[in-house]
């Protein structure tokens, strides 16, 4: 068996694993990253919509909202530094998000804006006329909206390409087609991984395998099999005509609409608990199109460019799983569900800090993988 030595091994080549690898390489750690597919970044990272929406996603104050807000605050520097390193613009767009409603009584949206304002966040309920002034092509039936100026977006596919380029430039080894990877354990601590006839020795292994994080034997990855499961999201893209038809991210209960600078309009996403099946269905596409056309009727005339589906990793308590497990040297960074793109920079900061022995910039006890064995 051929032997290799490194400082840190990362399992999973999505944006989370890539960002952790980049951060550790910047801290002078030698890093090897293993991806189950033929190339990194091809699962949830590629399938996402790229929304940075802690406020739109929030049900109320709490540790999850605090984590998401902390990550959003990192994004300007995160995007800027990636462009400096790679020349790739991840297209951080800061026009904000609109949450329109058709309800005759929009009081629930007013209350949504109220609690966010009381929490010190920028949120404003605006009347129908002001909503359509900001987005003239919205339906005439809109009765108002909440305006979230700080909920932004990035082009997640450009972000993925930028992180891959940055990781390669930092000297990280990326090994693909590693679906049969095995974690090695000796004397109650992790010692590396084996793939085929090769073994990589390392004192630290990071499980950043997304929806596949709990598929390996429980005694190896220290996660109950049911603690992380895939949630399918079907999505599609239209060709906006004109390309500037919409400026803001638009979110309703039926669909979200994310306009890209190149004229694509990303529309998503279904929420389906169906295992690892990524089929795009007629019903899923129809539901998304109906929801999008209801809020922007003009979309009925737009060409359909693409359909796809991705798998979001959902933890059973709907919180990310971040930190060291009860096995020495084995860390987890998964369970980000609908906020994987948003939480990428803060996750990299947290995991890298823990590995090099520093205190994370935000409290992480609520997200520890040890909570499942407590």
N, C-alpha and C positions, 0 to 999 in steps of 0.2 A: 504493500500500500504506500503510495506517494504521500509524504508528509509536508505540510506547510505551517507557518506560524504567523499569527497576526495579533493585533491588540483587541479588536472588536469585530464580531461577526454580526451582520444584520440579515435577518430572514425577511424578504419582501422588498420588491423594487418599485412600489408605488411612491407617491409624493412624500408620504410619511417616512418610509425607509430611506429614500433618497435624501431628504432634508436632514435626517439624523446623521447619515453618513457624511454629508457636507459639513455639518457643524462639528463633528468629531474630527474630521480631517483638518479643519481649521484649528483645532486644539492639539494638533500634532500627534493624533492617534492614527495608527495604521489600521485601515478598515477594509474588510472584504464583505461584499454584499451578494446575496444569493436570491435569485428570482426564479420562480417555478415555470414561467413562460419563456418563450423564445426571445423576448425583449422586455426591458423594464417599462413600467408605466402604462401597461395596456389594459388594466382592469378598471376599478372604480375611478382612478385618477383621470383616465381618458374619457370615461363615460359621464363625468359630472357636468354640472352647469357653471361652476365657478363662482357661485354667489358667496359673498362674505356678509352674512345676514344674521348676526347674533340677535338683533332686536326683533326682526320679523319671525325668527324661530322661537323666541322666548315665550314661555307660558307664564313667567313671573320671575322675580328676583331669586338668586340662588347661586350655588357654586358653579353650575354649568354656564350660566350667563356671564359670571365673572371671568371664567376661563376664556370664553369666546370673545369677550370684549378685550381682554388682554392680548389675545392673538391678533385681533383686527388692528389694534394699536401698533403692532409690529409691521404691518403690511407695506407701508410706504417704503421703509428702509429695506425690507426684505426684497421687494420688487426691484428697487433701485440697485441694490448690491448684486442681484442676479444679472441684471442687464450689464453692469460694469464687468462682471466676470465672464459673461458669455456672449454679449452683444444681442441677446434675445429680449425683446420687450414683451412682458407677460400681459400687457394691456390692462393695467389697473385702471378701472373706470370709477369715478367718484360722483357720478350724477345723482346717485341715491336710488331709493326704492319707493314705489307707490303700492299701497294695499287698498285697492278700490272695493266698493261694495255696491250691490244692487238693492240692498234692503231698504224698505220704506222708512224704517226706523234705524238709523246707523249708530244708535247708542252704544252697542258693544264695541265698535271701533273707537268711539270717543273714550270709553273707559280704558281701552287698550293703550291709547295715547296718554291718558292721564297717569296711569301707574308708571309708565316709562319716564314721563316728565318728573314725577316724584322721586324716581330712582336716579335723577340727574342726567338722563339721556335726552338727546334731541329727538322729539317726535311731535308731530302736529296733525290734528284733524283738519282737513280742508274740505270746503263745500264742493259740490258737483262742478260749478262753473270754474273754480280755480283748478280742479283736477284736470278738466279738459283743456284748460289753457296750457297746462304743462305738457299734456299729451293729447293733442287735438283729435287723434284717431280713436280714442276710447269711445265705447258705446254711449249713446245718448241716454241710456237707462241707468248709468252710473249715478248714485246719489251722494257720493262723497268718497273720501279716501284718507288713509293715514300716510303722511309723508315722513319718510325716514332718511334724512340726508346723509347719514353716516353708514348705512348699509350699502356696500359697494359690490363690485364684481371684478374678477380677473378671467382671462381666457385660460381655462385649466389645461388645455392641450399645449399651449405655449409655455405655461408654467412647468408642465411635465418635461417638455423638451429642454427648457432652461436648466432644470435641476439635473437631468441626465448629463448635460454638457458640463455643468459645474462640478459634478461628482467625478467625472472622468478627468477634468482638468486638475482636480485636487489630488489625483493619484489613487483614488479608490478603485479596487479591483471589483468588477461586476461579473458574476458568473450566472449565466442563464440556463434554462432547461434543468433546474435543480428541484424538480417536483418530489423526488424521492430522498430528499435530505433527511438525515438522522442527527438528532442532538446527542452529544456524548456527555455522560455524567460519571464522575468519580468522587467518592467520599463526600457525597451530599453537596457537590457544587458542579456547575457546568464547566466542561473543559474544551468544547469545540463542537464541530460538526463533521459528519461524513457524507460524501456524495460519490456514489459509485466506488471506485478504487482509490479515492483520494480523501485525505483527512486534513482539516484545518484546525489547528490548536489555537485556542484563545481563552482568556479568563472571563470574557464577557460575550454573551449572545443576546441579541435583541430580537424579539418576536414582533415584527411589524408586518405580518402576513395578511392583514385586513380580514376579509370574510373567511379566510382559511386558517385563521390564527388558532382555532381550537380543534383543528382536524387531527393534529398529531396526538399520540397517546398522552393521556392526562398526566402520567407520571413523568413525562418529559417536559411538557410546556406548562404544567401547573395551572391549567385552566379547566374547569368543568366543561364537558363537551357541549352543554347547552348555554354556556356563558356568552358565546359569540355566535351569531347566526346571520346568514345573508338575507337581505331584503332587496328584492328586485325592483329596479326603477326603469320603466320604459321611457324613452325620450325620442324627440324628432327635431329636425331643423327645417325651417322654411327660408326661402330666398326673399328677403324684404325688398319691395319695390315701391318707392325708392329706398336705398340702403339706410337712409336716416329716418325711416318711418317712425321708429320709437327711439327714445333716448334713455329712459329709465328702465330698471328692472320692474316688472309688473307681476304682482302675486295675488291670486285669488285662492279660494278653497279648491277650485277645480284644476288650476294649472298655474305655472309660473312662466313668464316670458322674459328671456334674457337677450337683448340685442348686442350683437358683436360689431366691431368696427368694420369688418369686411362685408357687412350686409346680411350675414346669417342671423336668423332668429332662432335661438335654442328654446325649445318648449318641453317642459317636463312637469312632474314625473309621477308615474304611478308608484304605489307602495304595496308590494305583494310579497307575502311570506311563503315562498314556493321553492325553497332549497336553492340549489346551484344552477337552476335552469335559467338561461338568458334569452329565451325565445321572445321575439317581438310579436305581439298578437294584434289582430284586427280590432278587438275590443279596446285594448290599451291605447292604440293610436287614435281610434275614433273618440275615446273619452278626452284625450288631450286636445285634439283638434276642436272638438265641440266646446271645451272650456276656453280655449284660446280665442276662437271666433266669437264666442259670446261677449268677451270683453273688448275685442278689437275686430269688428265685423269685416273690415277690409282684408283681413288675412285669408278669407275664403278664396280670394283670387290669386294667392301667392303660390309659386311652385314649391313642391315638396322635394327637399334635397336629400334627406338622410333619415333613417330610423335606426335606433340601437337600444340596447339595454345594458345596465350595469348592476353590480351587487354591492350594496352598502353593508358594512359590518356593524351589526347592532348588538350591544351588550344587553344582558337581561334586565339590568336596571337603568338602561339608556344613558349611562355615563361612560366616557372613554376609560380605557384601562391603561394606566400610565405608571410605570415604575418597576421596581425589582420585585420578583416573586419570592415565595418562600424557599426557592432554590438559589443558593448563592451564585451571583453572576448572571442570572437569567432575568432579563427585563422584558416587559411588554409595552407595546405602543400600538393599540388597536381599539376597536369599538367606537370609532368616531362617527359612525352612522351618516347623517346628512350634513355633517360639518367637517368632513375630512380636509377639504381644500382650505377652509377658514382656519382650522386648527393646526395646519402644517407648521408654521413658524414657531408657535409656542410649544408644540410637542417636541420639536427639535431642540429647543432651548432647555426644556425640562429634562429630557432623557440624557442629553449631553452633560448637563450639570450634575445629574445623579451619578453618571458613570465616572466622571473625573473627580468626584468627591466634593462638589460645591453645592450650596443650598440653591434650589430653584427660585426663580424670581416670583413665583406665585405659589400659594398653598396647594399641595398635591395629595394630601392624605385621603380625600374623598374619592380619588381616582385609582388608588393602589390596587393591584391585582390581588393582594392579600385579603381584600374584603370578601372574596368568594369563599375563603376557607376560614373566616373568622367565626 
